[in-house]
Amino acid sequence: MIHQFKRCGFNIVIDVCSGSVHSVDDLAYDVISLFENTPENQLIGDLFEKHGGKYGKDEIKECYDQVAELKDAGKLFTPDVFRPIAGKLKERSAGVIKALCLHVAHTCNLNCSYCFASQGKYHGERAVMDFETGKRALDFLVENSGTRRNLEVDFFGGEPLLNFGVIKELVAYARSIEKEKNKNFRFTLTTNGVSIDDEVIEFANKEMHNVVLSLDGRKEIHDAFRVDYAGNGSWEKIVPKFQKLVRERGNKNYYMRGTFTHANPDFSEDIKVMLDLGFTELSMEPVVCADGDASKLTEEDFPIVCEQYERLAELMIERRKQGKPFTFYHYMLDLSGGPCIYKRISGCGSGTEYMAVTPWGDLYPCHQFVGEEKFKLGNIYDGVTNDAIREEFSSCNVYARKECENCWAKLYCSGGCAANAYHSTGSVKGVYEYGCRLFKARMECAIAVAVDKALNP
């Protein structure tokens, strides 16, 4: 299977199953499009006529032969050999958990209208995790991590800094057992920034492998959604704190993570604001919310968002050439390597390798399922006891979705987000159709950015 598209001035051909990406001229682009279903002599004649003699028949024949060589080399029209092994890949790491999302605070100091977590309460009561529960969660992770050395722990909420004291205690405990257990903990903190102070900055920059900072870009957009319980916007309060944290963080990982909605489908303008503020590690996510929500992206928004993805790609190319590069999370591609085939087929590992832990120790497949009682996997004391749900997520891969069978992007998205699928279709093996279409547009732009970087280092 191949996929052809034109973005940012490039003619790009993807060979889906080999992962090969080709940047080609107009002639090769047309030859490839006809190669599989058009006899050679007819193809040469058709293209000679189409291009009005711009290319001689000998030149078209030479291009045809080069395409044939690429096919023989396994770089074009490669057959799909992964389907038969898709269901077996997760068996290799069955029962091994490598990451936990610790919900240290089911409460928040902001009242964002589009919050999937119901302002941090996750459809339940406000709560914070105590040290003993968190300690047991870390022990549970170690006990179920097998031979894996690197373990990931996300401090999440609500707003996790409302339980900063316990976060500090848990990090200290983890560090105290690393050597004995032959483990290396890598922590991430996701925060809205309201409670950041100098102590938080010093601690996060010492102990956090990554920090995710919530900012929706333009002040008027951010303050329309990310408000406190009195209705006041938070932009003025958090931006100077974020700037200080990032400035003092040096070369360590961080992300400015925004959400775009029906109010700002022109989200590239928000990206520009983030850049003007001095931030260079950026992410903007499309909102996912219920039908009828005023924030929900509409069909009218779709072409605007797609145009924004291309504008963003062009901006990244332009700024890199100016010596002012920035990173956009969804455009991070390594054309020479990238994720292994296990990840390309199986996705994020929610419900198998990755789980969320509530303040009282219940386990869920990921943070977006917390509060959905049918998805409760068990708890950190008894382990996973809901085998049916674990098996459902274990069998969740790109080939388990019939809609993905003939999709060129299947080995980039791995079938998409199980939570978005469930909330839009009622099945974790469904497909969130709007998000799927956005992903494909976004991925084309990401590949164009990677092609430019490869050709113009």
N, C-alpha and C positions, 0 to 999 in steps of 0.2 A: 504494500500500500504506500502511495506517495501523497503528499499534499503540496500544492503550489500556491504561492501568493506573492503579491507585490507590496512592499512596505518600505518607507524611508528611502526610496530610490533604488532598492535592490529587488531583483528577481530571485526568489528563494524557493528551493525545492527541498522538502523533508522526506527522507525515506523512513517511514514510521518505525519499522521493526529493527532496523540496524542502528537507528539514531543518527544516521548521517545527515548533515545539513550542507546543501550546495548553493552557492551564489553563482548564478549563471547569466549569460547574455541572452538577448531576445531570441536568437535562433535556438540555442540549447533549450530554453524554456518551452518553446513550441515543439521541438523534437520530442522532449520528454513527455509532454502532454498527449502526444499521439502514438508514442512508441509501442505501447502494449496492445493497442487495438487497431492498428493501421499497418497493412503490408508495407514493406520497405519502399518499393518503387512508388506506390501511391503516396506515401508520406512525403517523399522527395518532391514529387510533382505538385502536391498540394501546397507545400511550403514555398516552393519556387514561385508558384502563382500568387500565393498570399502576400509575399514580400515584394512582388513586382520586379523580380530579377535582382533585388538587392544582394541576395546570396546566390552564387552559382550552384548548380546541381552537384558538382564535385565537392564544394564546401559543405553542403547539406549532408552529403553522403559521409564525409569525414566526421561530421558532428554525430551522425547516427551511429557510426562505428565506435565513437568514444563513449556514447551512452551505453552501447552494448557491452563495452569493456567494464564500465562501472557496475552494470548488472551482474556480470560474471564475477566481479570482485566482491559481491555482496554489499554494495553501497547504493543500489537502486533496485526497487521492486523486490525487496527481500521478503520471503514468506514469513508468516507468523509462526514461530516455534515455541512461543511462550504459553499458549493456551493450555496444553496438556499438563504443564507443571504449576499452573497458577494456584490450584487448591492445595498443593503440597508444600509451597514455600514457607508458609507460617508454621507448618509442623516442625520445622527445624528449630524454632525457638519457642515451642509451645510451653506455656507456663512461666516464661522468663519475662520479668517486668524491668524496664530500663528507665522509666520516668514517671514521676508523680506530679500532679498539679495540686498543691496544698491550698485549700480554701481556708486561709487563716482568719478571714473576716467575712461573714455573711452580713455585712452592713457597709454603708458608704456615706461619705460626707458630701456627695453630689447627688443630684436627682435628674439624671439624663433621661429624656423622654424615650429614646430609642433603645435603652438598655435591655439586652436579652435576658439579663439576670434579675429583672424586677428591682432595680436600684440596689442590687447586692443581696437581696433576700432569697432569691431563687425559689419564689413562690411559697416560701415558708416563713419562719420566724427569724428575726435578727439574732446572730450568734457570733461568737469568736472562738477560735480553737485555743485550748489550753496547752501548756507545754507537754504534759504527759501524753496527750493524744498525738501531738506532733512528733514527739519522740518515738512513740509506737509506730507511727507512719513511716518514719525513716528506717526503723528496724525492720518493718515489713518489706520495704523496698530492698534492703540489703539481703534479707532472707530469700527473696524471690528473684534476685538478679542473676543467679547462676554464676558463670565465670566472667560476666561483664564487669569491667573495671570502672568505666565512666558512667556515672548515674546523674540524671537530670532531675532537678526539683524546681518547680515554679511556685513562687509565692504569689497567690492570686486572691481575688475577692469577688464582689465588693471592692473595698479599698484596703489592701493588706497593711498599709502603714498605720491603720487604726489599731493594729495589734503588733506594733513594731518591737515591743519588748520580747514577745514570744519568738518573733523572727530571729532576733539576735541570739536568744537562747538555743534555738534549733540549729542555727549555723554553727555555734560553738560546739554543740553536741556532735554534729556531723563531723566536724574537723577532728574531734577527739577520738573518733573511731576509724577514721580513714586508714591509717597505717595498719592497725590490727586486722581490719577486714579486707585490706588490699583493694580499697575503693577510692575513687576520686569524685567528689560531689561538685557538680556545676550548677550554680543557683541562678535563677532569673527572678527579677522583681518587676511586676507590672503595676504602675501607679498613675493616678490622675494628677499627682503633684501637689495637691493642696497641703498635705502634711509634711512635705519635704522641708528639712532645715539643715543646718551645717552638719549635725550628727548623722543624719540620714545620708547625706552626700558622702561623707567620709566612709561610712560603713558600706554603702552600696559600691563605691569605687574600689574598695578593698576586697569585698567578698562576693560580689555579684558578677558572674560570667557575662551576663547580659542584663540590661535594664530596658524595659518597654515603657515609654512615656506617652500619655494620651493627650494629643493635641489635634484639633480638627482644622487647623490652618488659619484662615482669615478670622479676625476677631469677631466680626459680626456673625459668621457662621458658628464658630465655637461657642460664643456666648448665647446663641439662640437655643442650644441643646445642652451644653455642659454647664448646668446651673446648680446653685446650692438650693437648700429647701426654702429659702426666702425668695428664690427666683433670680438671684444675682449671678451674672456670668463670672467665670473663673479665669478668663484669659490673662488679665492684668496680674492676677495673683500668682499664676503658675509659670508664666513664660520666663521671668527673670530667674526663677529657681531652676528650671530646666536648663537655661543657658549656663548657669554656674555649674550645675552637675556635669554637663557635657564638657565644658571647658576644663574642669579639673579631672575628668575621666581619662584624658589622654587618648590612647589608641584602643582602649577597651570597647567592647561591643555595646551598642545601644540602638534603639529604634524610636523615632517619633512615629507614633501609630495613630492615624486619624481614621475617621469614618465619614464617608460621603453618602448623602441621602438625596431625596427628591429636591431638597433645598439647594444643593450644590453639585449637580451632575458635572459642572465645569470644574472638577476638582483639581485640574492642573494649576489653577490660580491659587489654590491652597498650598500646593507643593511649592510654588514660587515664594509664597510668604514664609514658609518654613526655611527655604534656602536663604532668604533675606535676613532671617533671624539667626543664621549661622549654623543651622542643622543640616547635616549631609547624609544621614542614615535614615531613610524615610520609608513609610508605608501608609497607603490609604486604602481602606477596605470598603467595599460596597456594603451598605446596610442590609441586613436580613431581618425582616419584621413581618408581622401578621398582615393579612389582607385588610384593607380599610385604614391602616395606619398612615397618617399624613406624610410620614418620612419614607414610605416605601417607594422604591424606584419603579417607574412606569415604563410602558412601551415607548412613550414619547421621549423618555430620558435615554433610552438605549443607544440610538445613534449618536447622541451627544457624548455619552460616556465612551463609546468606541473611538470617537474623534479625539477625546481627551487622552486616551491611551497612546494614540499615535503622536499627538503633540508632545506628550511626556517623553516618548522615545526620541523624538527629534531634539527636544531640550537636552536630554542626557548626552546625545551624540555631540551636540553643539558645545556644551559645557566641558566635555572631556577634551575636545580639541582646543579649548581655551585654557586648559590646565586647571579647570575648576570642577572636577568630577563629583558626582554624588551617587549614592546607591538607592535604588528603589527595590524593596523587598521582593516584589513579584517579578522583577526583571533579572533576578540573580540566576544566571545560567552558566554552566561550564560545558562548552561544546566539545571539549577534549576528554571529558570524563563524566562528571555528574553522578546522580544517585545510581546505586546498583539496581539490577533488575528486580530484586526483591521489593525495594521501595517503590519502584516505578509501577509495579503491579498491585502491591498491597496497601500503599498509602501510609498514613500517619501512625498506624498501630493502635488507634483508640480501641479500648476494650480488651486489648491483648497485651501489648508492650507498654502502653501508656494508660493511666487511670487518674481520675480526680478523687480527692479525699475531702469529705465535708468536715465542718468543725467538730463533729462528734464521731468521725471515723468511718462513715459509710463510704463505699467505693462505687463510682460510676464510670462509664466508659470514657467520658471526657467532661470538661467544664460545661459544655453546652447541653449535656443530658442531666446535670444535677437538678434534682427536684422532680424529675420524671420517674415516679416510683417504679414503674415496670422495668426500668433499666438499672435498678440498683443491683450491683454485682455481688455484694456481700459487705464485709467490713475488714478493717485492718487487724482485728483480733482473730476472727475465724477464717479469714481469707476469702477467696471467691467461692461462693456457694450457689450462685445462680448460673449453673452450667449452660442452660439453654441460651441465655443472652451472650455469654462468652463465646459459645459456638457460633452464634449468629454473626458476631463481629469477626471471629476467626475466619469465617467463610466469605467475608466481605472483601472483594477485590474487583479490579476493573472488568474481569471476565464474568463476574456474577451479575452484571448489569447489561441487559440485552441492548439498551440504547447506546452502549459504548462499543458494541461489536465492530462497527465499521467507522469509528471516529478516529481521525488522524491524531487527536490530542490525548488519546487514552493513556499513553505511557509518559505523559507529562503531568496529568491530573490524577492518575491512579483511580479514576472513577469519581473523584470529587469528595466533598465533605459528607460524612455519614449523618451528621447532625442536621445539616441543611437539607439533605435528602429526606430525612425523617419528618422534619417540620413542614416540608412542602408537599410530600407525597404520602406520608404515613408509613414509609418503609426505609430502613437504613440502606437498602439496596436499590432505592429509587434514584432518580436524577432530578436535582433542582435545575429545571430547564433554563430559567433566566440566568442563573449563575453560570451554567455550562456555556451558554452563548457568550457571556462576558469573558469567561476564562479563555476561550479560543481567540477572541480578539486581542486580549491581553498577551497571550502567549506568542501570537504572531509578532507583536511589537517587541516583546522581550528577545525573540530570536533575531529580529532585525538589529537590535542594539548589540547583541553578541556578535553578529556577523560583521558589523562595522568595526567593532573592537578587534576582531581577528584579522580583518583586512587592512586596517589602519591603526596599527599598534602605537 
